[in-house]
């Protein structure tokens, strides 16, 4: 009897231990399931939130901090890393309808000791949205100069980088404020009369003939249009899930009226060919990086720049489209650093063209 009781007690103890283990496994499974299910739900229901989290994560990982610069009622949003040092500071200007985080993929491959600033262009993302005067190329140049003065970036000449619309702005800035620029990199810049037409030029002609009643390829409002825009801008084909395409549209959709206003301004007579009209005024050493398969602004524009500025450096990338920073981030970072180092001097002492 005593032995039987002991066995029963032992069995009950073992069963209790088994139940404790089962409960522990259930609890652990539930603990793991909650974030997984939350992630899946977010991916399906709120993909735009995940995109914002993605950018936040990469800024944090790369050591970039977000700051604001207030200029008499006008606010710039920018991210930065490092402090001014031996090499020139680098200011990066993104393209049409993009934002400061455009540069994250390339910043990953730049030396961590460099002083880098990535600013949201006028009206874009976290920078104040005002009126059309600020969205023309001359207007954007004026605002970027206001930013440069506010953060005191022009205490020493700095290296300026611009892509697409930002390349147009960067070139005109270098022409307008030559003493502030020690060198400049233009990546697939807009603002040139290109000898050869692109697929986007054909779209522009159709738009003009329709008096701009057709949809603009660079302002998507559906996942399908977003996919078409990515195909237009990138030679490399990225397989993007439908939910992410939807998230990208959701992030942009509230701003499409603003993008249309900017688009019309940068096509205006004071902006469309602003870079080409100012090329001869650029005195700083200049580098051009261009994707050979660019379907937005044709690579023949590199010839136009080289003919106007014979001493400039031209780097053409094979199997690369308009989104150079996204398609070839490591190569682009390497080319920019090679160019800066090749000038062989510290910030503020680079020889200008006469």
MOPEJO-V949592 format. One record per backbone hydrogen bond with DSSP energy under -1.0 kcal/mol. CO is the residue of the C=O (numbers start at 1). NH is the residue of the N-H. If there is no record, write none. Layout:
co:nh
CO:NH
CO:NH
//
This chain:
co:nh
1:5
2:6
3:7
4:8
5:9
6:10
7:11
8:12
9:13
10:14
11:15
12:16
13:17
14:18
15:19
16:20
17:21
18:22
19:23
20:24
21:25
22:26
23:27
24:28
25:29
26:30
27:31
28:32
29:33
30:34
32:36
33:37
34:38
35:39
36:40
37:41
38:42
39:43
40:44
41:45
42:46
46:50
47:51
48:52
49:53
50:54
51:55
52:56
53:57
54:58
55:59
56:60
57:61
58:62
59:64
65:80
67:78
69:76
71:74
74:71
75:128
76:69
77:120
78:67
79:118
80:65
81:116
86:347
89:159
90:117
91:161
92:119
93:163
95:98
99:102
100:103
101:104
103:107
104:108
106:109
107:110
111:114
115:90
116:81
117:92
118:79
121:124
124:127
128:123
131:134
132:135
136:140
137:141
138:142
139:143
140:144
141:145
142:146
143:147
144:148
145:149
146:150
147:151
148:153
152:155
158:182
159:91
160:185
161:93
162:187
163:166
164:168
164:190
165:169
166:170
167:171
168:172
169:173
170:174
171:175
172:176
173:177
177:180
180:158
183:160
184:287
185:162
186:289
187:164
191:276
192:194
198:202
199:203
200:204
201:205
202:206
203:207
204:208
205:209
206:210
207:212
208:211
216:219
222:226
223:227
224:228
225:229
226:230
227:231
228:232
229:233
230:234
233:323
241:245
242:246
243:247
244:248
245:249
246:250
247:251
248:252
249:253
252:255
253:256
255:259
256:260
257:261
258:262
259:263
260:264
261:265
262:266
265:268
268:271
268:272
271:274
273:277
275:278
278:281
279:282
283:353
285:184
286:313
287:186
288:315
289:188
290:317
291:294
295:200
298:301
299:302
300:304
301:305
302:306
303:307
304:308
305:309
309:312
313:288
315:290
317:292
320:293
322:324
323:327
324:328
328:332
329:333
330:334
331:335
332:336
333:337
334:338
335:339
336:340
337:341
338:342
341:344
346:349
//
